[in-house]
Structures are given as C-alpha cells and as structure tokens.
Amino acid sequence: MAEEAEQKDDIEVTEGGGGKSKLLIIIIAVVVLALAGVGAMMFLGGDEEMVEGENSDETVEIVKSPPIYHTVESPFIVNFSEQSNGTARYLQIKLKVMAREQAAIDAFMLHEPAIQHDLLMLFYGQNYDALNTTEGTRALREATLTSINTLLKVEKVTEQIEAVYFTSLIMQ
C-alpha cells in the first residue's frame, strides 16, 4: 500500500507539470497566431493611406472609396485659335471624369452645360504645336480638371472631381 501511495504521488506531480507545459504551449500558440494576424492585416491592408496628424505619434487611417466614373457623351470638337503654319487644325476630345463620391458626379451632371462651355473655351485656346507633345497633353488634362473643379467651387459644391481621363484625343 505504501508503494501505491508513492506511485500516486509521482503521477500527480507528473500530471501537474504536464498541465503547466500544455498551458505554456497554448499561450505561445495564441501569441504566434495573434502576431501572424497582425502581420497579415498590415501586409494585406497596404492599399490604405496613412496620414500623420499634428502629433507624430498619432496616425489616422483614410480608406478611399471606390472610384465612380461618368462619361461625357458628346465629344468636344474645336478648331485651334492659333493655327499651325496657317493650316486649319481641329481637336476632338472624348473624356471621362472620376470621383469617389456620388455627390460629385451628380453635381458634375447638374452643371454639365456650364462645364462643357468652359471646356470648349479651354480647348479652343490651345496651341496645336504645344498640344502635340506628351507634356502638352498632360498639362491640358490638368487644366481640364482645374477648370471643372473651379466651376464646381463657384457653384458651392463641396465634392470635387478627382481625375479627368481623355478616352480619345484626335488632332488633325
């Protein structure tokens, strides 16, 4: 009987030690999974922009909404105010605008006649030779975006168009 009591004491000590090691393994596994989850979030969440606040310790996450596109149905066709070498030259542009808020697209559609007028005047004032370069086309695209957003500001629209895309640009 004395031997059986000693064996029971040995078993209890072994089981107690095994319970501690199991608990330690579980804690380590939970910590490793948590670190893996945080790493995966940081790796997969790379599309979000981080903006620093006034205090360098605080950062604010800005999640961009998906883009919303609007096609201007009728192309812009204008002759150049300054003709190249005395030759009559024409410009045809088809464009799309992009915003991240539906309200900006709605405002664009509401004021589209005024925007079309401003853009026709902008396109008419271009120089064929200057526009015939990549830099000239890029500058015209930026000027188009600025013209649209300026008109929307005048109309007290808070949402802005984010980008303008020329889907067709023909010069003759």
TORPA-4810 file (N, C-alpha, C, O; in nm, 3 decimals):
<nodes>
NODE_1_0.081_-0.118_0.000_0.000_0.000_0.000_0.086_0.125_0.000_0.054_0.224_-0.066_M
NODE_2_0.192_0.120_0.073_0.281_0.235_0.078_0.337_0.264_-0.060_0.356_0.379_-0.099_A
NODE_3_0.365_0.154_-0.135_0.419_0.172_-0.269_0.313_0.235_-0.361_0.346_0.319_-0.444_E
NODE_4_0.187_0.194_-0.347_0.081_0.250_-0.430_0.064_0.400_-0.402_0.041_0.478_-0.494_E
NODE_5_0.077_0.439_-0.277_0.064_0.581_-0.241_0.177_0.661_-0.303_0.155_0.772_-0.351_A
NODE_6_0.299_0.605_-0.303_0.413_0.675_-0.364_0.392_0.689_-0.514_0.423_0.794_-0.571_E
NODE_7_0.338_0.583_-0.580_0.314_0.591_-0.724_0.209_0.697_-0.755_0.223_0.771_-0.853_Q
NODE_8_0.102_0.707_-0.672_0.001_0.810_-0.693_0.062_0.949_-0.680_0.028_1.039_-0.757_K
NODE_9_0.151_0.967_-0.582_0.217_1.098_-0.566_0.302_1.131_-0.689_0.304_1.245_-0.734_D
NODE_10_0.373_1.029_-0.743_0.454_1.051_-0.863_0.367_1.089_-0.982_0.403_1.177_-1.061_D
NODE_11_0.253_1.024_-0.995_0.162_1.052_-1.106_0.107_1.193_-1.094_0.100_1.265_-1.194_I
NODE_12_0.069_1.235_-0.974_0.014_1.368_-0.955_0.117_1.475_-0.987_0.083_1.577_-1.047_E
NODE_13_0.242_1.454_-0.949_0.347_1.550_-0.978_0.368_1.559_-1.129_0.382_1.669_-1.183_V
NODE_14_0.370_1.445_-1.197_0.391_1.444_-1.341_0.274_1.512_-1.412_0.296_1.590_-1.504_T
NODE_15_0.150_1.484_-1.370_0.036_1.545_-1.433_0.036_1.697_-1.409_0.000_1.773_-1.500_E
NODE_16_0.074_1.741_-1.292_0.079_1.883_-1.262_0.180_1.954_-1.351_0.152_2.061_-1.403_G
NODE_17_0.295_1.896_-1.368_0.398_1.954_-1.454_0.354_1.954_-1.599_0.383_2.049_-1.671_G
NODE_18_0.285_1.851_-1.644_0.236_1.843_-1.782_0.131_1.949_-1.808_0.125_2.002_-1.919_G
NODE_19_0.048_1.981_-1.711_-0.055_2.083_-1.726_0.007_2.220_-1.747_-0.044_2.301_-1.825_G
NODE_20_0.116_2.246_-1.676_0.184_2.374_-1.692_0.248_2.386_-1.829_0.245_2.493_-1.890_K
NODE_21_0.305_2.278_-1.878_0.368_2.284_-2.010_0.262_2.297_-2.119_0.286_2.365_-2.219_S
NODE_22_0.146_2.233_-2.103_0.038_2.248_-2.200_-0.012_2.392_-2.202_-0.037_2.449_-2.308_K
NODE_23_-0.026_2.451_-2.085_-0.071_2.589_-2.075_0.030_2.683_-2.142_-0.009_2.776_-2.212_L
NODE_24_0.158_2.657_-2.121_0.263_2.738_-2.183_0.258_2.725_-2.336_0.274_2.825_-2.406_L
NODE_25_0.236_2.606_-2.387_0.227_2.584_-2.531_0.106_2.657_-2.589_0.115_2.717_-2.696_I
NODE_26_-0.005_2.652_-2.519_-0.126_2.720_-2.565_-0.104_2.871_-2.570_-0.142_2.937_-2.666_I
NODE_27_-0.042_2.926_-2.466_-0.015_3.070_-2.463_0.078_3.110_-2.578_0.054_3.211_-2.643_I
NODE_28_0.181_3.033_-2.602_0.275_3.062_-2.712_0.202_3.055_-2.847_0.224_3.140_-2.934_I
NODE_29_0.116_2.954_-2.863_0.041_2.940_-2.988_-0.051_3.060_-3.011_-0.062_3.110_-3.123_A
NODE_30_-0.117_3.106_-2.905_-0.206_3.221_-2.917_-0.127_3.346_-2.953_-0.171_3.424_-3.038_V
NODE_31_-0.014_3.367_-2.893_0.070_3.483_-2.923_0.119_3.478_-3.068_0.117_3.579_-3.137_V
NODE_32_0.164_3.360_-3.113_0.211_3.345_-3.251_0.098_3.372_-3.349_0.120_3.440_-3.450_V
NODE_33_-0.022_3.321_-3.323_-0.137_3.344_-3.411_-0.175_3.492_-3.413_-0.208_3.546_-3.518_L
NODE_34_-0.170_3.557_-3.298_-0.202_3.700_-3.292_-0.101_3.780_-3.374_-0.140_3.869_-3.449_A
NODE_35_0.027_3.749_-3.360_0.129_3.819_-3.438_0.113_3.793_-3.587_0.132_3.883_-3.669_L
NODE_36_0.078_3.670_-3.623_0.057_3.638_-3.764_-0.064_3.714_-3.818_-0.062_3.762_-3.931_A
NODE_37_-0.168_3.726_-3.739_-0.286_3.801_-3.781_-0.255_3.948_-3.801_-0.299_4.007_-3.900_G
NODE_38_-0.181_4.008_-3.710_-0.142_4.149_-3.722_-0.053_4.167_-3.845_-0.070_4.265_-3.919_V
NODE_39_0.039_4.076_-3.867_0.125_4.083_-3.985_0.046_4.072_-4.114_0.073_4.144_-4.210_G
NODE_40_-0.051_3.982_-4.117_-0.135_3.966_-4.237_-0.218_4.091_-4.262_-0.233_4.133_-4.376_A
NODE_41_-0.272_4.152_-4.155_-0.350_4.274_-4.173_-0.264_4.386_-4.229_-0.307_4.460_-4.317_M
NODE_42_-0.142_4.398_-4.180_-0.053_4.503_-4.228_-0.014_4.478_-4.373_-0.006_4.571_-4.452_M
NODE_43_0.011_4.352_-4.407_0.052_4.318_-4.542_-0.062_4.335_-4.641_-0.044_4.393_-4.748_F
NODE_44_-0.179_4.286_-4.607_-0.294_4.291_-4.698_-0.362_4.427_-4.696_-0.431_4.462_-4.792_L
NODE_45_-0.345_4.504_-4.592_-0.408_4.635_-4.583_-0.322_4.744_-4.640_-0.338_4.860_-4.600_G
NODE_46_-0.232_4.715_-4.731_-0.139_4.812_-4.787_-0.203_4.916_-4.877_-0.138_5.015_-4.910_G
NODE_47_-0.331_4.897_-4.920_-0.397_4.992_-5.008_-0.446_5.116_-4.935_-0.480_5.215_-4.999_D
NODE_48_-0.449_5.113_-4.804_-0.499_5.226_-4.727_-0.389_5.327_-4.707_-0.272_5.291_-4.689_E
NODE_49_-0.425_5.453_-4.710_-0.328_5.560_-4.688_-0.320_5.591_-4.539_-0.419_5.583_-4.468_E
NODE_50_-0.202_5.624_-4.494_-0.184_5.668_-4.356_-0.149_5.816_-4.361_-0.059_5.857_-4.435_M
NODE_51_-0.220_5.894_-4.283_-0.196_6.038_-4.278_-0.151_6.071_-4.137_-0.215_6.031_-4.039_V
NODE_52_-0.041_6.144_-4.127_0.009_6.179_-3.995_-0.065_6.301_-3.943_-0.090_6.396_-4.017_E
NODE_53_-0.100_6.296_-3.815_-0.166_6.410_-3.752_-0.063_6.511_-3.710_0.054_6.501_-3.747_G
NODE_54_-0.106_6.611_-3.633_-0.014_6.713_-3.587_0.091_6.652_-3.495_0.208_6.691_-3.497_E
NODE_55_0.049_6.557_-3.414_0.141_6.486_-3.326_0.194_6.367_-3.403_0.116_6.289_-3.458_N
NODE_56_0.325_6.350_-3.409_0.383_6.243_-3.489_0.349_6.105_-3.434_0.366_6.005_-3.505_S
NODE_57_0.301_6.097_-3.310_0.266_5.967_-3.253_0.130_5.918_-3.301_0.106_5.797_-3.300_D
NODE_58_0.042_6.007_-3.343_-0.091_5.964_-3.383_-0.103_5.962_-3.534_-0.059_6.055_-3.602_E
NODE_59_-0.162_5.856_-3.587_-0.188_5.846_-3.729_-0.336_5.817_-3.749_-0.400_5.753_-3.666_T
NODE_60_-0.388_5.866_-3.860_-0.528_5.848_-3.891_-0.537_5.769_-4.021_-0.471_5.804_-4.119_V
NODE_61_-0.617_5.663_-4.021_-0.634_5.583_-4.141_-0.742_5.643_-4.228_-0.851_5.675_-4.180_E
NODE_62_-0.712_5.659_-4.358_-0.812_5.706_-4.453_-0.834_5.594_-4.552_-0.741_5.553_-4.623_I
NODE_63_-0.954_5.545_-4.557_-0.988_5.439_-4.651_-1.058_5.505_-4.769_-1.161_5.569_-4.752_V
NODE_64_-1.002_5.489_-4.887_-1.059_5.551_-5.006_-1.180_5.472_-5.053_-1.180_5.349_-5.052_K
NODE_65_-1.282_5.545_-5.093_-1.399_5.483_-5.152_-1.364_5.438_-5.293_-1.269_5.489_-5.352_S
NODE_66_-1.439_5.342_-5.347_-1.410_5.300_-5.485_-1.443_5.412_-5.583_-1.532_5.493_-5.557_P
NODE_67_-1.372_5.418_-5.695_-1.396_5.525_-5.791_-1.531_5.511_-5.861_-1.580_5.400_-5.884_P
NODE_68_-1.589_5.626_-5.895_-1.714_5.633_-5.972_-1.683_5.713_-6.097_-1.632_5.825_-6.089_I
NODE_69_-1.713_5.656_-6.213_-1.682_5.721_-6.340_-1.809_5.773_-6.407_-1.917_5.716_-6.394_Y
NODE_70_-1.791_5.883_-6.479_-1.901_5.938_-6.560_-1.843_5.973_-6.697_-1.740_6.039_-6.707_H
NODE_71_-1.912_5.928_-6.801_-1.869_5.955_-6.938_-1.944_6.076_-6.991_-2.067_6.082_-6.984_T
NODE_72_-1.871_6.171_-7.044_-1.933_6.283_-7.113_-1.966_6.231_-7.253_-1.876_6.199_-7.332_V
NODE_73_-2.095_6.221_-7.282_-2.140_6.151_-7.403_-2.094_6.217_-7.532_-2.041_6.149_-7.620_E
NODE_74_-2.113_6.347_-7.547_-2.077_6.410_-7.673_-1.931_6.455_-7.670_-1.885_6.513_-7.572_S
NODE_75_-1.858_6.426_-7.779_-1.717_6.467_-7.782_-1.706_6.618_-7.801_-1.796_6.683_-7.853_P
NODE_76_-1.595_6.672_-7.758_-1.563_6.814_-7.778_-1.488_6.825_-7.910_-1.384_6.761_-7.928_F
NODE_77_-1.538_6.905_-8.000_-1.472_6.925_-8.129_-1.453_7.076_-8.147_-1.550_7.152_-8.153_I
NODE_78_-1.327_7.118_-8.156_-1.296_7.260_-8.171_-1.183_7.278_-8.272_-1.103_7.187_-8.294_V
NODE_79_-1.179_7.395_-8.332_-1.061_7.432_-8.410_-0.970_7.511_-8.316_-1.017_7.569_-8.219_N
NODE_80_-0.842_7.514_-8.345_-0.746_7.585_-8.262_-0.752_7.734_-8.291_-0.765_7.775_-8.406_F
NODE_81_-0.741_7.814_-8.186_-0.740_7.959_-8.206_-0.612_8.002_-8.276_-0.613_8.096_-8.355_S
NODE_82_-0.503_7.934_-8.247_-0.375_7.961_-8.313_-0.345_7.843_-8.404_-0.307_7.736_-8.358_E
NODE_83_-0.363_7.864_-8.532_-0.341_7.756_-8.628_-0.191_7.737_-8.650_-0.114_7.832_-8.641_Q
NODE_84_-0.151_7.616_-8.680_-0.011_7.583_-8.702_0.025_7.601_-8.849_-0.032_7.536_-8.936_S
NODE_85_0.118_7.689_-8.875_0.168_7.714_-9.011_0.056_7.753_-9.107_0.061_7.718_-9.225_N
NODE_86_-0.045_7.823_-9.058_-0.153_7.869_-9.145_-0.249_7.759_-9.187_-0.341_7.786_-9.265_G
NODE_87_-0.231_7.638_-9.138_-0.317_7.525_-9.175_-0.430_7.515_-9.074_-0.408_7.529_-8.954_T
NODE_88_-0.551_7.491_-9.122_-0.666_7.474_-9.031_-0.650_7.341_-8.956_-0.637_7.235_-9.017_A
NODE_89_-0.651_7.349_-8.827_-0.633_7.231_-8.743_-0.753_7.216_-8.650_-0.812_7.314_-8.607_R
NODE_90_-0.787_7.090_-8.621_-0.901_7.061_-8.535_-0.861_6.966_-8.424_-0.764_6.891_-8.434_Y
NODE_91_-0.939_6.971_-8.316_-0.916_6.886_-8.199_-1.049_6.822_-8.160_-1.152_6.888_-8.151_L
NODE_92_-1.043_6.691_-8.138_-1.161_6.619_-8.086_-1.118_6.545_-7.961_-1.021_6.469_-7.962_Q
NODE_93_-1.192_6.567_-7.851_-1.161_6.501_-7.724_-1.288_6.436_-7.669_-1.395_6.498_-7.663_I
NODE_94_-1.274_6.310_-7.630_-1.377_6.242_-7.552_-1.318_6.223_-7.414_-1.201_6.188_-7.401_K
NODE_95_-1.400_6.245_-7.311_-1.343_6.233_-7.177_-1.439_6.168_-7.078_-1.560_6.163_-7.097_L
NODE_96_-1.377_6.119_-6.971_-1.449_6.065_-6.856_-1.394_6.136_-6.734_-1.278_6.175_-6.729_K
NODE_97_-1.481_6.151_-6.633_-1.437_6.208_-6.506_-1.452_6.102_-6.399_-1.535_6.011_-6.409_V
NODE_98_-1.371_6.115_-6.295_-1.374_6.019_-6.185_-1.381_6.094_-6.053_-1.311_6.192_-6.032_M
NODE_99_-1.468_6.043_-5.964_-1.478_6.096_-5.828_-1.499_5.976_-5.737_-1.525_5.865_-5.783_A
NODE_100_-1.486_5.999_-5.610_-1.507_5.891_-5.513_-1.639_5.908_-5.437_-1.675_5.823_-5.356_R
NODE_101_-1.710_6.017_-5.464_-1.839_6.043_-5.402_-1.943_6.061_-5.511_-1.919_6.133_-5.608_E
NODE_102_-2.057_5.996_-5.497_-2.164_6.009_-5.596_-2.213_6.153_-5.604_-2.256_6.198_-5.711_Q
NODE_103_-2.206_6.227_-5.494_-2.250_6.366_-5.493_-2.167_6.450_-5.591_-2.220_6.543_-5.653_A
NODE_104_-2.040_6.420_-5.607_-1.955_6.494_-5.701_-1.997_6.466_-5.845_-2.001_6.556_-5.928_A
NODE_105_-2.029_6.341_-5.873_-2.075_6.304_-6.008_-2.210_6.370_-6.035_-2.234_6.421_-6.145_I
NODE_106_-2.299_6.368_-5.936_-2.430_6.431_-5.952_-2.416_6.581_-5.978_-2.486_6.636_-6.063_D
NODE_107_-2.326_6.647_-5.905_-2.303_6.790_-5.925_-2.245_6.815_-6.064_-2.282_6.912_-6.130_A
NODE_108_-2.155_6.729_-6.107_-2.097_6.742_-6.242_-2.209_6.733_-6.346_-2.214_6.815_-6.439_F
NODE_109_-2.298_6.635_-6.332_-2.406_6.617_-6.429_-2.503_6.736_-6.426_-2.553_6.777_-6.531_M
NODE_110_-2.529_6.790_-6.308_-2.618_6.904_-6.296_-2.562_7.027_-6.368_-2.635_7.100_-6.435_L
NODE_111_-2.433_7.050_-6.354_-2.368_7.168_-6.412_-2.295_7.136_-6.543_-2.210_7.213_-6.588_H
NODE_112_-2.329_7.024_-6.604_-2.258_6.982_-6.725_-2.265_7.084_-6.839_-2.164_7.101_-6.908_E
NODE_113_-2.376_7.152_-6.864_-2.375_7.252_-6.972_-2.272_7.364_-6.948_-2.202_7.404_-7.041_P
NODE_114_-2.262_7.412_-6.827_-2.164_7.517_-6.796_-2.022_7.462_-6.805_-1.931_7.530_-6.853_A
NODE_115_-2.004_7.340_-6.761_-1.872_7.277_-6.768_-1.832_7.258_-6.914_-1.717_7.284_-6.951_I
NODE_116_-1.925_7.212_-6.998_-1.894_7.194_-7.139_-1.855_7.326_-7.204_-1.762_7.331_-7.285_Q
NODE_117_-1.924_7.433_-7.169_-1.889_7.565_-7.224_-1.747_7.604_-7.185_-1.667_7.645_-7.269_H
NODE_118_-1.714_7.591_-7.055_-1.580_7.627_-7.008_-1.474_7.541_-7.076_-1.367_7.591_-7.113_D
NODE_119_-1.502_7.413_-7.093_-1.404_7.325_-7.155_-1.387_7.355_-7.304_-1.276_7.348_-7.356_L
NODE_120_-1.495_7.390_-7.372_-1.483_7.429_-7.513_-1.393_7.551_-7.528_-1.309_7.557_-7.618_L
NODE_121_-1.409_7.649_-7.439_-1.325_7.768_-7.443_-1.179_7.733_-7.411_-1.087_7.787_-7.472_M
NODE_122_-1.160_7.642_-7.315_-1.024_7.598_-7.280_-0.959_7.527_-7.399_-0.845_7.556_-7.434_L
NODE_123_-1.031_7.435_-7.461_-0.976_7.359_-7.574_-0.951_7.449_-7.694_-0.851_7.431_-7.765_F
NODE_124_-1.039_7.544_-7.719_-1.024_7.637_-7.831_-0.896_7.720_-7.816_-0.831_7.751_-7.916_Y
NODE_125_-0.860_7.754_-7.694_-0.743_7.839_-7.669_-0.610_7.766_-7.675_-0.506_7.828_-7.650_G
NODE_126_-0.609_7.638_-7.708_-0.485_7.562_-7.712_-0.408_7.586_-7.841_-0.464_7.628_-7.942_Q
NODE_127_-0.278_7.560_-7.834_-0.190_7.571_-7.949_-0.160_7.430_-7.999_-0.121_7.343_-7.921_N
NODE_128_-0.179_7.408_-8.129_-0.161_7.274_-8.187_-0.021_7.220_-8.160_-0.006_7.105_-8.117_Y
NODE_129_0.081_7.302_-8.183_0.219_7.255_-8.168_0.250_7.220_-8.023_0.321_7.122_-7.997_D
NODE_130_0.199_7.298_-7.928_0.225_7.270_-7.787_0.150_7.145_-7.741_0.200_7.068_-7.659_A
NODE_131_0.030_7.126_-7.794_-0.053_7.012_-7.754_-0.006_6.882_-7.818_-0.048_6.774_-7.776_L
NODE_132_0.077_6.891_-7.918_0.124_6.773_-7.991_0.234_6.699_-7.915_0.297_6.609_-7.972_N
NODE_133_0.258_6.733_-7.790_0.359_6.665_-7.708_0.291_6.599_-7.589_0.178_6.633_-7.553_T
NODE_134_0.359_6.504_-7.528_0.305_6.437_-7.409_0.286_6.535_-7.295_0.184_6.531_-7.225_T
NODE_135_0.382_6.625_-7.276_0.371_6.724_-7.170_0.253_6.817_-7.194_0.182_6.854_-7.100_E
NODE_136_0.232_6.855_-7.321_0.121_6.943_-7.354_-0.014_6.877_-7.328_-0.106_6.941_-7.277_G
NODE_137_-0.026_6.749_-7.362_-0.149_6.676_-7.337_-0.172_6.660_-7.187_-0.285_6.674_-7.140_T
NODE_138_-0.066_6.631_-7.113_-0.078_6.616_-6.968_-0.119_6.749_-6.904_-0.201_6.751_-6.812_R
NODE_139_-0.062_6.858_-6.951_-0.098_6.991_-6.899_-0.244_7.024_-6.930_-0.313_7.083_-6.848_A
NODE_140_-0.290_6.986_-7.049_-0.430_7.010_-7.085_-0.524_6.930_-6.996_-0.630_6.979_-6.956_L
NODE_141_-0.486_6.807_-6.964_-0.568_6.724_-6.875_-0.577_6.787_-6.736_-0.685_6.789_-6.676_R
NODE_142_-0.466_6.837_-6.686_-0.466_6.905_-6.555_-0.548_7.033_-6.559_-0.621_7.064_-6.464_E
NODE_143_-0.536_7.108_-6.668_-0.613_7.232_-6.683_-0.762_7.200_-6.691_-0.845_7.276_-6.640_A
NODE_144_-0.797_7.089_-6.754_-0.937_7.047_-6.763_-0.991_7.016_-6.624_-1.101_7.058_-6.590_T
NODE_145_-0.915_6.942_-6.545_-0.956_6.908_-6.408_-0.971_7.035_-6.324_-1.068_7.049_-6.249_L
NODE_146_-0.878_7.126_-6.336_-0.883_7.251_-6.260_-1.005_7.334_-6.301_-1.073_7.391_-6.216_T
NODE_147_-1.032_7.339_-6.430_-1.147_7.415_-6.480_-1.278_7.358_-6.425_-1.365_7.434_-6.383_S
NODE_148_-1.291_7.226_-6.425_-1.413_7.163_-6.374_-1.430_7.191_-6.226_-1.538_7.231_-6.182_I
NODE_149_-1.325_7.170_-6.148_-1.335_7.189_-6.003_-1.355_7.336_-5.966_-1.421_7.365_-5.866_N
NODE_150_-1.299_7.427_-6.044_-1.321_7.570_-6.019_-1.467_7.605_-6.038_-1.525_7.678_-5.957_T
NODE_151_-1.528_7.554_-6.144_-1.669_7.581_-6.168_-1.755_7.520_-6.058_-1.853_7.582_-6.015_L
NODE_152_-1.721_7.401_-6.013_-1.798_7.337_-5.904_-1.785_7.417_-5.775_-1.882_7.427_-5.699_L
NODE_153_-1.666_7.475_-5.748_-1.649_7.558_-5.629_-1.734_7.684_-5.638_-1.795_7.725_-5.539_K
NODE_154_-1.739_7.745_-5.756_-1.820_7.865_-5.775_-1.967_7.833_-5.747_-2.040_7.917_-5.694_V
NODE_155_-2.010_7.714_-5.783_-2.148_7.672_-5.760_-2.169_7.619_-5.618_-2.275_7.565_-5.586_E
NODE_156_-2.068_7.636_-5.532_-2.074_7.597_-5.391_-2.091_7.447_-5.371_-2.159_7.403_-5.278_K
NODE_157_-2.030_7.369_-5.459_-2.029_7.222_-5.447_-1.905_7.184_-5.368_-1.794_7.222_-5.406_V
NODE_158_-1.921_7.110_-5.259_-1.806_7.076_-5.176_-1.729_6.955_-5.230_-1.608_6.946_-5.211_T
NODE_159_-1.798_6.862_-5.296_-1.730_6.746_-5.350_-1.658_6.783_-5.479_-1.706_6.867_-5.555_E
NODE_160_-1.545_6.724_-5.502_-1.463_6.758_-5.617_-1.444_6.636_-5.708_-1.452_6.521_-5.663_Q
NODE_161_-1.419_6.663_-5.834_-1.381_6.559_-5.929_-1.234_6.530_-5.905_-1.153_6.622_-5.894_I
NODE_162_-1.199_6.404_-5.895_-1.061_6.366_-5.861_-0.970_6.354_-5.983_-0.851_6.384_-5.976_E
NODE_163_-1.027_6.309_-6.096_-0.942_6.290_-6.213_-1.025_6.307_-6.340_-1.146_6.287_-6.342_A
NODE_164_-0.955_6.344_-6.447_-1.014_6.352_-6.581_-0.930_6.261_-6.670_-0.807_6.263_-6.665_V
NODE_165_-0.999_6.182_-6.751_-0.931_6.091_-6.843_-0.975_6.121_-6.986_-1.095_6.125_-7.014_Y
NODE_166_-0.879_6.141_-7.076_-0.911_6.156_-7.217_-0.921_6.015_-7.275_-0.820_5.945_-7.283_F
NODE_167_-1.039_5.975_-7.315_-1.056_5.842_-7.372_-1.031_5.844_-7.522_-1.011_5.739_-7.584_T
NODE_168_-1.033_5.963_-7.581_-0.998_5.979_-7.722_-0.949_6.122_-7.741_-1.010_6.217_-7.693_S
NODE_169_-0.838_6.136_-7.811_-0.782_6.268_-7.841_-0.731_6.263_-7.984_-0.631_6.199_-8.014_L
NODE_170_-0.802_6.332_-8.071_-0.767_6.332_-8.212_-0.736_6.476_-8.254_-0.814_6.568_-8.231_I
NODE_171_-0.619_6.492_-8.316_-0.579_6.623_-8.368_-0.551_6.608_-8.517_-0.479_6.517_-8.559_M
NODE_172_-0.611_6.698_-8.598_-0.587_6.695_-8.743_-0.544_6.831_-8.789_-0.519_6.851_-8.908_Q
</nodes>
